[in-house]
Amino acid sequence: MKQILVTGATGQIGSELVPLLRERYGSTNVLAAGHSREPSKELLQSGPYCKLDVRDGEAILKIVKEHHIDTIYHLASLLSATAEARPQLAWDVNMNGLINTLEAARQEKCAFFFPSSIGAFGPDTPPDNTPQDTIQRPSTLYGITKVSGELLCDYYWRKYGVNTRGVRYPGLISYVTPPGGGTTDYAVEIFYEAIKKGKYECFLDENTRLDMMYMPDAVSAAINLMEADLDHLKHRNAFNITAMSIAPKDLANEIKKVLPEFTITYAVDPVRQAIADSWPRHMDDSAAQGEWGWKPVYGLSDMTRDMIDKLSQKEMA
């Protein structure tokens, strides 16, 4: 049975990945580690939890050794808008935290998952059907750390044989955790505001088209990639994956089908708009499809209905 460590376990991805991992591999075999955000009651009650600052390499190695960890999902990271506001902290967490965790994986021979994102691309990247292998010159600090992370994971595989794997996530939509400082967070905020107030003021232009994905697909992708046959993987790290390419007006129109009184207005934030404009509108994820069978379950319509249903229940609880 696997012994798994999830860093950044209280964040957007970790909050939904940890329960799925515990269901699959056993609750006591998945150690959730968080730092700045308080863990939910559900996270604490469903299995082991520890406080961990990924900038502390000795602490990571100690935990990996004490718990006999053989697989690490390294999710700890500062997101795009937050990283632009605090670039030095972002570099420290995103890069020093990554190499510290990779070092623990190297020394203890752990498999390793690292999530990159569409932020790893930049204004010179082809925006439509963005190839798996293409130019990557991001214009944000967050993007720079993601490209560096992709390369670092490849390096640890080639030089040390660390079983590193990863995906490039699009914008992620989830009802479990609130928005956390990402440029695509409008696609989460809009649901909260639609249910609470019946209206939303969007910080991106209505026609800003970006790749998106519902969180159940995102966490399944991580597990499926880690379980994939090594012999079938050509790229290993930074697989493009996507589920839907949408603009704010598309999401608003879909919400109106369920909540007819909902209205949306726009007050464009130039910082986040510039970030969004530098990212692809739609990625080509055929490499992930061919190498490990990637296929999303949720499209725009069923994701919207499920989000509204789950958030409505959450608000009434």
Buried (B, 14 or more C-beta within 10 A) or exposed (E): EBBBBBBBBBBBBBBBBBBBBBEEBBBEBBBBBBBEBEBBEEBEEBBBBBEBBBBBBEBBBEBBEEBEBBBBBBBBBBBBBBBBEBBEBBBBBBBBBBBBBBBBBBEBEBBBBBBBBBBBBBEEBBBEBBBBEBEBBBBBBBBBBBBBBBEBBBBBBEEBEBBBBBBBBBBBBBBBBEBBBBBBBBBBBBBBBBBEEEEBBBBBBBEBBBBBBBBBBBBBBBBBBBEBEEEEBEBBBBBBBBBBBBBBBBBBBBBBEBBEEBEBEBEBBEBBBBBBBBBBBBBBBEBBBEBBEBEBEBBBEEBBBBBBEBBBEEEEE
